[in-house]
Amino acid sequence: MEMRLQDFDSVALFNQALEAHNAGDLNAAEQIYKETLAIQPDHCEANHNIGIVLVAKNELDKALEFFKLALTASPNVSLFWASYIDTLAKLERIIEAKALIKAARNSGMACENIEAISQRLDIENQEPLAKNTREIDEFITQQKFDDAIGACLNLLETYPSSAILNITLGKCYFELGRIDLAISSYTKATEYWPQSEVSYAMLGQIYSSQGDTEQAIKNLSKAVELKPDDHELHSLLGVELTQNGDVEAAIATFQQALKIKPDYAEAYNGIGTVFMKKGDLGAAVDSYKQALKIKPDYADAYFGVGNALKDKGDLDAAIDSYKQALKIKPDFADAYNNMGNVLRQRGDLEAAIESFKQVLKIKPDDADAYNNMAVALDDMDYFDAAIENFKKALKISPNYYDAYNNMGNTLKNMGNTKAAIEAYQDAINLEPSCAEAYSNLGYLRMQTGDTEAAIEAYKQTIKIKPYHVSAQHLLAALTGQKTASAPNKYIEGLFDGYAVKFEHSLVDKLEYKFPNLIAEVILKLKSGAQLRSMLDLGCGTGLVGVELRELCQNIEGIDLSKKMLIKASQKNVYDKLSHTGIVEYLSEAALDFDLFIAADVFVYVGDLSGVFRLIKSRNKRKGWLAFSTEHTEKDGFFLRASGRYSHSKSYIESLCSEFDYQALHFSKADLRKEEGEFLTGGLYVLKF
């Protein structure tokens, strides 16, 4: 076989480098070895020898790179193994050095040098042999963690700087719930073995379980850095980044996990959760379903689908998804808890309570389940039972400020103002940034006539949460400002929270009469008029629809509250229901109705000129507009301290004149009760 000219050149250069090396001229040797490698990059001896030079110069990390190249080119040279292992030992990367010793033995590359290094490491680095830890392994297999800890501590007297023993201790302490000691043990392991991705991964998961997201991300990032091809580590990091709100980084991390393992269902599940965080519910459902396509028995993915469907307002489908999760994982407490909340939203309070009871069978100390059950009991007016369950939640979790806040609501409903104020204050003391507790406190102060204290509470609410629309609106009401309308978000939140007990409260307690009254008026006025189609503006739970169903062939309803619309749909009297605001719908939809009706709706709209104008200008036919107001004798409209608007008859007449409406009926009537007294309402039927 003929040698090429460059082969002669590389041989000559290598020999020159070797001479310089033997003469102790390390800089010259390094340079000539590099020239050799420029001609022949896979020259194993040149790579090895430049590594030796770098070790002599204490450039150990660089040396490792060249030893690795030498081993790759000639894996059957035991000297190359020995140099690589010895350098790892010098870098105190003991576990890796020992792993390579084992690999060398398995490959038949063991030699006197390697065995000498092995013996030195055993003496210097204090790691026990497998035979020494066999008893500990047996204790862990039998879940005798206290015995395993005792055996580890005994061995640590002989091997005080053992990373392996500290990792084992960390696991045992974690299993026993002794978190501080687990963290201490894993941290020591990282000090003795800085390349231990296992220790960093476990620290990340422990900090995650303690709610310390920052430390969880720090440690999991280090684990990923040490083991970048581990899809599970990427996924764990993605979960923490999601929790921290760093959604773009989370998606990138989950996608990296999928790049390593394309059929990794857990990563798709994680991406679904990120989309939930972003509010992209459709994309969330798609990601969860992709996880289920890979792993059909994945309870967590069904749980995620349920959460997304709940937020979309598709409550029946959400319940079905939770049931699928529970079919796979019968002890899935979170699925029972969330299903209970959805059942409560749907108004199925007894089923909701049964769902929360299932949580408590699985997790008797679940404070959230007691809190949620208490809220459902409050909806049913079982106030004493609600208070009992709030107290159970607080016994388990004394700093549970949401439970104090919710208990304040129940105490308010019971008429125990003093205790309610104390509960809201307890919530604030535990969590000074709890805007809802300040808002609830403001409302209660407003109801009791303590305007100054109410204003201060709402100001605090806005200080914490500048865009808290409820506090903004009610503060405006209390300070005498005149606004055009209550914000849509305020109305939506108010009635979403009110939907479950709306009819019981409004009809049974407050003796709300408008649907019956307006139906009687319309029947008297109707005579030969054709009222075939009706649009119920702010239909709520459908009380007006029930009264007027027989009068109209087609009834449609709109409302800002999804939860009120769910209640309305259950009455089966509406041909179509839409989740939207009044002005938005009147501005954009095709209007072709004989009757527009607004029952106790304009109390949340001050300036009615836009409503009058849109109905008159955009409806395809002539028709009627029937509505109620909170009546005032003062001219105009006013934002009352209650947060609702009152309108005078003269104001309505001015709108009729401006937009060419004809008054068919006006009367005053008892609208509903407020603080034990009936509010005077105005009942109007206008023709346009």
Secondary structure, DSSP 4 states (H G I P E B T S, - for coil): -PPPHHHHHHHHHHHHHHHHHHTT-HHHHHHHHHHHHHH-TT-HHHHHHHHHHHHHTT-HHHHHHHHHHHHHH-TT-HHHHHHHHHHHHHTT-HHHHHHHHHHHHHTT---HHHHHHHHHHHHHH-PPPHHHHHHHHHHHHTT-HHHHHHHHHHHHHHSTT-HHHHHHHHHHHHHTT-HHHHHHHHHHHHHH-TT-HHHHHHHHHHHHHTT-HHHHHHHHHHHHHH-TT-HHHHHHHHHHHHHTT-HHHHHHHHHHHHHH-TT-HHHHHHHHHHHHHHT-HHHHHHHHHHHHHH-TT-HHHHHHHHHHHHHHT-HHHHHHHHHHHHHH-TT-HHHHHHHHHHHHHHT-HHHHHHHHHHHHHH-TT-HHHHHHHHHHHHHTT-HHHHHHHHHHHHHH-TT-HHHHHHHHHHHHHTT-HHHHHHHHHHHHHH-TT-HHHHHHHHHHHHHTT-HHHHHHHHHHHHHHSTT-HHHHHHHHHHTT---SB--HHHHHHHHHHHTTTHHIIIIIIS---HHHHHHHHHHHHHTT----EEEEET-TTSHHHHHHTTT-SEEEEEES-HHHHHHHHTTT--SEEEE--HHHHHHHSPB--SEEEESS-GGGBS--HHHHHHHHHHBSS--EEEEEEEEESSSSEEE-TTS-EEEEHHHHHHHHHHHT-EEEEEEEEEEEEETTEEEEEEEEEEE-
